[in-house]
């Protein structure tokens, strides 16, 4: 029995080497992971469309959230796609900034005596919890070396992680920026 070819030839720290999909030569090193990263950009547009008008007094917050969400997607496209110099930073830096904004916004609001989560309700909370669990399962299953990893499959669990995470950030935006019961 022969060993399968290494899906990630080259240095072990090469961008994307832990994300299952085979790294290829060409403009998109990991086509599925690069293209699914665009879900974050789409999510940013959706958040902007759904929250801009209702969030009159929080438009600066919405603008920052959507800009950072879009940067997460563009950084991920660069990381999994053309991999230019600086792509690792483009990928890694916006993620904790977005998470910090999502966690910090309610804390700052509470400190200022404002409702911390104006759009919170059970349904949105349940949707967020379900999405987070599914995203984390996809992330774990989409790691190189996971039993579910198939580096040549057009269906990549790391790509599902991108789509589910983007959807989760849309729900977070609903909770942060859309007041009252969902529409």
N, C-alpha and C positions, 0 to 999 in steps of 0.2 A: 504494500500500500504506500503510495507516495503522499507526501505532505502537500497541502494546497499552497499555491503561491502566496507570498506575503502580500496582503492587500494594501499595505502601507510601506513600500520600499523607501529607503532613505533614513534620515535621522528619526529617532523615536519621538522627538519633540516637534516634528513637522506639523504644521497647522492641519487640524482635522483628523490626525492619525488615531485619535481615540473615539471617533464618531462613526465607526463601522464602515461607512461607504468607502469603496475603493477609491484611492486617490489616483487620478488620471493625469496624463499630460494634456495640455490644452488650456483654453481660456477658463473653463469651469472644472476645477480640480475634483470637486464632488458635485455633480450637476443636481442631484435630487436635493441635497442639503442646501445648496446655494439657492435654488429656485423656491424651496419652501420657506426660506428666510424672508422672502418678500411678503409673507403673511403678516409680519410685524409692520411693514409699511402700509399694507392694506388696513390693518387694525388701527393704525394711527389716523388714517383718513376716515374710517368709520367712527372712531371716537370723536374726531373733530366735527363731523357731520351731525352726530347725535347729541353732542353736549354744548356746542358753541352758543347757540341761542339761549337755551335754558340756563346757562351758567354765566349770565351777564356780569355778576360781581366777582366771578372767578375765572375770567377769560385768560388772565396771565397764567394761572395755574394750568388751565387746559392747554394753552399754547406750549408751555414747558413740557407737560406730560406727553403730548402728541409728538413734539419735536424729538424728545429723547426716545420714545417708542420707535419712531421712524429711524433714528440713528442706530438702535439695536438691530433693526432689520438690515440696514445698509452695511453696518459693520460685519454682520453675519454673512451677507452676500460676499463681501470682500474676502472674508476669512475662508469660506468654503468654495469660493469661485476663483477669481484671478490671483488671489493671494499676493497683492502688491506689498512692498515694504510698508510697515506700519499696520498691516491688516490685523495682527494679533491685538494691538492696542485699540484699533477701531472696533473690534469685536468685544474685547474684555472691559473696556472702560464704561460704556453706556449702561451695561447691565446692572452693576451695583448702584449707579446713579438713579436708574429707573426704580429699582427696589427701594432705595432710600427715599425717593419722592413718594412712592406709594405708601410707605410706612410713616414717613415724617409728616406728610400733609395732615392726617387726622390728629397727630400729636400736637402740632402747631395750632390747629383749629381749637382743640380742647383747651390748650393753654390760653387762647384768646377768648374763650367763652362762647365759641361757635359750635354748632353741631359737627362732630368729627366725621361722621359717615352719613351724610344727608340722604343717600340713596339706598341705605341698607334695608333689606327686608329678608325674610326667611328664604324666599325663592332665589334671590340673588346670592345669598350666602350658600345655599345648597348647590347652586350652579357653579359657584366659584370652587367650593370644596371638591365637587366631582371632577371639575376640569383640572384642578391641581393634582389630584390623585392620578388621573389618566395621564397627565403630562409627565409626572415623575416616573410612572411605570414605563412610558415610552422612552424617557431619558435612560433609565436603567437598562431596558431591553435593547437600546440602540447604541450601547457602548461596544467598542471592539473587544472581542473575547466573550461577550455575553452569549448564552446558548441560542438566542434569537437573532444574532447578528448574521446577516448574509450580505457580504460586501458588494455583491454584484446585482442584488435585487433592485428593481425600480421602485419598490416600496421600502423605504428606510424608516425605521422607528425614530431615528434622530430627526428626520424630517417631520414626523408626526409630533415630536416634542416641540418643534418650531411652531406648527399650526396650533396645537393645543395651548401653548404658552401665550401666543398672540391672542387667542380667544379669551384666555384668562385675564389678560390685561384690559380687554374690552369690558369684561364684567367688573374689574376693579374700577375702571373709569366710571361705569354706571353707578357704582357705590359711592365714589368720591364726588361726582359732578352732576348727577341727575337726581334731583330731589324727589321725595315721595315715592309712592308705589310706581313700579315700572309700567311703561306704556305698552 
